[in-house]
Amino acid sequence: MSVDMVDDRNPEALTRKIVLAAADVLEKDGLDAMSVRAVAARADVFPPTIFRVFKDKDGLLEALADYGFERYLRSKSRLPHSDDPVADLRAAWDLHVEFGLMQPAYYALVFGPSRSGGLSRAGRKAVAELQRMITRVAVTGRLRMTVERATAVMHSAGVGVVSTLISTPPEQRDPGMAQVSRDMVLDAITASAAEPEITGTPGKAAGPAMALRATLADDAELPLTPGEKLLLLELLNRLADTGTATG
């Protein structure tokens, strides 16, 4: 009886065995060595089994990215959540950089472009979590722009910093570059706790506008029609991004 026939009785076990085999290939031989044939040999299954389980190589890589990212987050007790959402953003940046430097192959799978041209499933989840964290900042009135723009700024800056560090030989890396970049980004998108109304110009209405938007988002009984809600959202976003670069 073939291994495939036995594993078909437990699809979850079969999936996990293949993902673990793919992780073994990635960690020992690198991303360039990742092929369906290599993973099948490591998992002791026939290559068609991998296509049956994951549809194609992209499906296998998506599952591998999920595995690597979730395993790393578990080792760090997941993302921080304290009473200071800006401090949590700072810690999340540091965790992002650490993940990239400790697991560059997995980082490329999670945050590099997939064959479909967009982020991997794990990458999209990470960006969604970043947006949730930035929304917490918006509730406090300390966000200088829209949640979406702040998310895009922080995500693109973080990926750029990590990609630069990964491509630089370890002995030539500037250990302070990531922290300087982090502080510049946080200064650009957030205000200090002692500056609740964000008095910097232009765009001093950003904090109150995003605080109102974040608060109203949780109000299921808001007495507005769907069209009125869309209009209100558009107006609040426009207030928040007034004076910032529109590129």
GIMO-V854210 format. One record per backbone hydrogen bond with DSSP energy under -1.0 kcal/mol. CO is the residue of the C=O (numbers start at 1). NH is the residue of the N-H. If there is no record, write none. Layout:
BEGIN
co = {CO:CO}
nh = {NH:NH}
END
This chain:
BEGIN
co = {2:3:4:6:7:10:11:12:13:14:15:16:17:18:19:20:21:22:23:24:25:26:31:35:36:37:38:39:40:46:47:48:49:50:51:54:56:57:58:59:60:61:62:63:64:65:66:67:68:69:70:71:73:74:84:85:86:87:88:89:90:91:92:93:94:95:96:97:98:99:103:104:105:106:107:108:114:118:120:121:122:123:124:125:126:127:128:129:130:131:132:133:134:135:137:138:142:146:147:148:149:150:151:152:153:154:155:156:157:158:159:160:161:162:163:169:174:176:177:178:179:180:181:182:183:184:185:186:189:192:195:203:205:206:207:208:209:210:211:212:213:216:218:219:222:225:226:227:228:229:230:231:232:233:234:235:236:237:241}
nh = {6:7:8:9:10:14:15:16:17:18:19:20:21:22:23:24:25:26:27:28:29:30:34:39:40:41:42:43:45:49:51:52:53:54:55:56:60:61:62:63:64:65:66:67:68:69:70:71:72:73:74:75:78:77:88:89:90:91:92:93:94:95:96:97:98:99:100:101:102:103:107:108:109:110:111:112:117:114:124:125:126:127:128:129:130:131:132:133:134:135:136:137:138:139:142:141:191:150:151:152:153:154:155:156:157:158:159:160:161:162:163:164:165:166:167:172:177:180:181:182:183:184:185:186:187:188:189:190:144:195:198:206:209:210:211:212:213:214:215:216:217:219:220:222:224:229:230:231:232:233:234:235:236:237:238:239:240:241:244}
END
